[in-house]
Each structure stands twice: as C-alpha cells, then as structure tokens.
C-alpha cells in the first residue's frame, strides 16, 4: 500500500510539519510578508487572524472593519482588516491574503498558562480551503496543494 505522503506528493501537495503543543493544538511556522511567525492551525476559525500587537512585526497595512470577531470564549471583539498580504507555509505560497486583526491576548494567556508559547496568529479555514488542506494527525503533518 502506498503511503499518504507519497500519494499526496504525486498529486501536487507540499508536506508541512506541525508541532503539537501542550494545549493539544497544532502549531505551524509561516511567513507573512516575508516575516516568520508562529501560528495555531484552527479548522474552526473562518479567517486567518493576527493579533493587533503584531501589526508592525508583519509590516501590515490595516483598515477599519465593521466585522466583530468571536471565538475562544470572547465575543464582539473589534477587528481590523489587512489586504493583499503574502503568506508562505513551507513551500506553499499565497499572494493575496486578507487577514483579520484582533486582540489575541486571551488566546496567548490561555496558551502561556499551560506552558505553551504564545502565537502571532491563527491559520484559519480560508487558507486551508484555498490550499485544499489535508491534515495527517498521526504524522503531525499538513499537506497543502501547490498553486497552479
């Protein structure tokens, strides 16, 4: 029987290693606008997000947003939007990504209380869908299909 890695590689997927944190989240290293950061992989998050405190770190241009964010026990959080960002996860690339910015303090507080490292943001379903993502939980790997 052919391995999942070999099968997906033949289908044009990139393999990206994931790290399982002490909080049982998968974490991935990604670059936004050519600047590296640490992100939680969250299939339940509709959008890719970055904390307000990382706007300068990733060289983001922001706009006000009417959208209110909710998640991880918080609701009605003020957001901003940053458009036309470049995202790279391993060898997989996306040239025009809209990123939602909001206060990730509650997320990072929860992580650090459990001896996990804080993150810059969250990779959401928007990116996973565009990359036709497949997660191999056993091998702690993310597969994203090459852009055509």
BELMO-V578954 format. One record per helix or strand. SS is the DSSP state (alpha for helix, beta for strand). FROM is the first residue (numbers start at 1). TO is the last residue. Records with the same first field share a line. If there is no record, write none. Layout:
SS: FROM-TO + FROM-TO
This chain:
alpha: 4-10 + 52-54 + 105-113 + 125-130
beta: 13-17 + 19-20 + 26-32 + 35-41 + 49-51 + 63-71 + 74-89 + 92-102 + 121-123 + 134-136 + 141-145
